[in-house]
Amino acid sequence: MVYFQTDYLQVEHHEAYNVLITQWYSNCSSLQYRQALINIARIARELQVEFAVMDRRLLQPVSEEDLHWTCTIFAKAYTKLPLKKVAVIHPFHPETELQQQQFYKQLESYIETRSFSDLTSAYDWLTTVPPVK
């Protein structure tokens, strides 16, 4: 079921495996970016999501201010979600990849995270490999 959709992002929930999939399609403003991340966290909390796919392949690099916000304020809130595993799909843009790595470095002590190059592999890992305790 699609929970949130704009011209730059789609957030959907696959109830059978309790997986939240976020797919970024294009750039957005700083305000839209932050509001989207807040919405993603709200949806994950409301649905008690245990698994997530973060598909940022098409997302361009964010500003230094947004990166700092993502790696501090948002990361702290994200670690309090019921997530057990997060599958990250490599972005096409090298700078976005570096930014993404900074964010997920903040999460690794709290949530099992692994990177993939495609959605199928990411989804399979989430739904077939038990989380490390």
Contacts in CASP RR format, 6 or more apart in sequence:
PFRMAT RR
TARGET T0000
AUTHOR 0000-0000-0000
METHOD contacts of the structure
MODEL  1
MVYFQTDYLQVEHHEAYNVLITQWYSNCSSLQYRQALINIARIARELQVE
FAVMDRRLLQPVSEEDLHWTCTIFAKAYTKLPLKKVAVIHPFHPETELQQ
QQFYKQLESYIETRSFSDLTSAYDWLTTVPPVK
1 12 0 8 1.000
1 13 0 8 1.000
1 15 0 8 1.000
2 10 0 8 1.000
2 11 0 8 1.000
2 12 0 8 1.000
3 11 0 8 1.000
3 12 0 8 1.000
3 13 0 8 1.000
3 43 0 8 1.000
4 10 0 8 1.000
4 11 0 8 1.000
4 36 0 8 1.000
4 39 0 8 1.000
4 40 0 8 1.000
4 43 0 8 1.000
5 11 0 8 1.000
6 28 0 8 1.000
6 32 0 8 1.000
6 36 0 8 1.000
7 25 0 8 1.000
7 26 0 8 1.000
8 24 0 8 1.000
8 25 0 8 1.000
8 26 0 8 1.000
8 27 0 8 1.000
8 28 0 8 1.000
8 32 0 8 1.000
8 36 0 8 1.000
9 22 0 8 1.000
9 23 0 8 1.000
9 24 0 8 1.000
9 25 0 8 1.000
9 28 0 8 1.000
9 36 0 8 1.000
10 21 0 8 1.000
10 22 0 8 1.000
10 23 0 8 1.000
10 25 0 8 1.000
11 20 0 8 1.000
11 21 0 8 1.000
11 22 0 8 1.000
11 23 0 8 1.000
11 39 0 8 1.000
11 40 0 8 1.000
11 43 0 8 1.000
12 20 0 8 1.000
12 21 0 8 1.000
13 19 0 8 1.000
13 20 0 8 1.000
13 21 0 8 1.000
13 43 0 8 1.000
13 47 0 8 1.000
13 49 0 8 1.000
14 20 0 8 1.000
14 21 0 8 1.000
17 51 0 8 1.000
17 126 0 8 1.000
17 127 0 8 1.000
18 47 0 8 1.000
18 48 0 8 1.000
18 49 0 8 1.000
18 50 0 8 1.000
18 51 0 8 1.000
19 49 0 8 1.000
19 51 0 8 1.000
19 52 0 8 1.000
19 53 0 8 1.000
19 123 0 8 1.000
19 126 0 8 1.000
19 127 0 8 1.000
20 40 0 8 1.000
20 43 0 8 1.000
20 44 0 8 1.000
20 47 0 8 1.000
20 49 0 8 1.000
20 51 0 8 1.000
20 52 0 8 1.000
20 53 0 8 1.000
21 52 0 8 1.000
21 53 0 8 1.000
21 55 0 8 1.000
21 119 0 8 1.000
21 123 0 8 1.000
22 40 0 8 1.000
22 52 0 8 1.000
22 53 0 8 1.000
22 54 0 8 1.000
22 55 0 8 1.000
23 55 0 8 1.000
24 55 0 8 1.000
24 56 0 8 1.000
24 57 0 8 1.000
24 58 0 8 1.000
24 59 0 8 1.000
25 58 0 8 1.000
26 58 0 8 1.000
26 59 0 8 1.000
26 60 0 8 1.000
27 59 0 8 1.000
27 60 0 8 1.000
28 36 0 8 1.000
30 62 0 8 1.000
30 63 0 8 1.000
30 65 0 8 1.000
30 66 0 8 1.000
33 62 0 8 1.000
33 66 0 8 1.000
34 66 0 8 1.000
34 69 0 8 1.000
34 74 0 8 1.000
37 70 0 8 1.000
37 74 0 8 1.000
38 74 0 8 1.000
41 74 0 8 1.000
41 77 0 8 1.000
41 78 0 8 1.000
41 81 0 8 1.000
43 49 0 8 1.000
44 52 0 8 1.000
44 81 0 8 1.000
44 82 0 8 1.000
44 83 0 8 1.000
45 81 0 8 1.000
45 82 0 8 1.000
48 82 0 8 1.000
49 81 0 8 1.000
49 82 0 8 1.000
49 83 0 8 1.000
50 82 0 8 1.000
50 83 0 8 1.000
50 84 0 8 1.000
50 85 0 8 1.000
50 131 0 8 1.000
51 83 0 8 1.000
51 84 0 8 1.000
51 85 0 8 1.000
51 86 0 8 1.000
51 87 0 8 1.000
51 126 0 8 1.000
51 127 0 8 1.000
52 83 0 8 1.000
52 85 0 8 1.000
52 86 0 8 1.000
52 87 0 8 1.000
52 126 0 8 1.000
53 86 0 8 1.000
53 87 0 8 1.000
53 88 0 8 1.000
53 89 0 8 1.000
53 119 0 8 1.000
53 122 0 8 1.000
53 123 0 8 1.000
53 126 0 8 1.000
54 86 0 8 1.000
54 87 0 8 1.000
54 88 0 8 1.000
54 89 0 8 1.000
54 100 0 8 1.000
55 89 0 8 1.000
55 119 0 8 1.000
55 122 0 8 1.000
56 88 0 8 1.000
56 89 0 8 1.000
56 91 0 8 1.000
56 96 0 8 1.000
56 100 0 8 1.000
57 89 0 8 1.000
57 90 0 8 1.000
57 91 0 8 1.000
57 92 0 8 1.000
58 91 0 8 1.000
58 92 0 8 1.000
59 91 0 8 1.000
59 93 0 8 1.000
59 96 0 8 1.000
60 93 0 8 1.000
60 96 0 8 1.000
61 93 0 8 1.000
61 95 0 8 1.000
61 96 0 8 1.000
61 99 0 8 1.000
62 70 0 8 1.000
62 96 0 8 1.000
62 99 0 8 1.000
67 99 0 8 1.000
67 102 0 8 1.000
67 103 0 8 1.000
70 99 0 8 1.000
70 103 0 8 1.000
71 102 0 8 1.000
71 103 0 8 1.000
71 106 0 8 1.000
72 106 0 8 1.000
74 103 0 8 1.000
75 103 0 8 1.000
75 106 0 8 1.000
75 107 0 8 1.000
78 107 0 8 1.000
78 111 0 8 1.000
79 106 0 8 1.000
79 107 0 8 1.000
79 110 0 8 1.000
79 111 0 8 1.000
83 111 0 8 1.000
84 111 0 8 1.000
84 112 0 8 1.000
84 131 0 8 1.000
85 111 0 8 1.000
85 112 0 8 1.000
85 113 0 8 1.000
85 114 0 8 1.000
85 125 0 8 1.000
85 126 0 8 1.000
85 131 0 8 1.000
86 104 0 8 1.000
86 107 0 8 1.000
86 111 0 8 1.000
86 112 0 8 1.000
86 113 0 8 1.000
86 114 0 8 1.000
87 113 0 8 1.000
87 114 0 8 1.000
87 115 0 8 1.000
87 116 0 8 1.000
87 122 0 8 1.000
87 123 0 8 1.000
87 125 0 8 1.000
87 126 0 8 1.000
88 100 0 8 1.000
88 104 0 8 1.000
88 113 0 8 1.000
88 114 0 8 1.000
88 115 0 8 1.000
88 116 0 8 1.000
88 122 0 8 1.000
89 115 0 8 1.000
89 116 0 8 1.000
89 117 0 8 1.000
89 118 0 8 1.000
89 119 0 8 1.000
89 122 0 8 1.000
90 97 0 8 1.000
90 115 0 8 1.000
90 116 0 8 1.000
90 117 0 8 1.000
91 97 0 8 1.000
91 100 0 8 1.000
104 113 0 8 1.000
104 115 0 8 1.000
107 113 0 8 1.000
112 131 0 8 1.000
112 132 0 8 1.000
114 122 0 8 1.000
114 125 0 8 1.000
116 122 0 8 1.000
116 125 0 8 1.000
END
